[in-house]
């Protein structure tokens, strides 16, 4: 019975480690994408402000 508990704890720890690694990878990817997303946002903002207000944009 005791051995079984140890096995479960070990596999749980592995799962947690995998999860943490996955989250860190996601965060790193997001950090890489942030400048791109910010540039896109700035482009959209400048584009929409330079345009005369379009009815379609107002409808959304």
N, C-alpha and C positions, 0 to 999 in steps of 0.2 A: 504494500500500500504506500509506504513512504517513497519508494523508488518512483512510483507512478507520478506522485506529486512533483518530484524534482524534475521529471521529464516535462511535465506540463509547464512548469515555471520557466524552464529553459526555452521552450518553443515560444512562450509568450514574450520573453525578452527579445528573441529574434524578431518576432513580429513587430514589436515596438521599434526596434532598431531600423527595420526595413521601412516602417511608416515614417520615422523621423528623417531618414535619408531621402525618402520620396518627397516629403514636405520641403526639405532644404533644396532639392533639385528644382522643385516648382518655384520656390522663392527666387533662386538664382536666375531661372528662365524669365521670370517676371521682371527682375531687375534689368536684364538684358533688353527686354522689350519696352521698358518704361520710356526711354528717350524717344523711341519710335512712336509710341502712343502719344506722348506729349507733342511731338512734332505734328502728328496727324491732327490732334485737337487744335493746335495753334493754326494750322492750315485751314481747318474747317471754320474756326472762329473768324479769321481774317477774310475768308472767302464769303461767308454769310454776311459779314458787316459791309463788305465792298459791294455786294449785290443790292439792287433795290429790292425791297421786301417782296418776295414771290408769294402769290396766293397759296401755292402748294405747301410752302414752308410754314405759312401761318396755320393752315388746316391741321398739320400734324400736331 
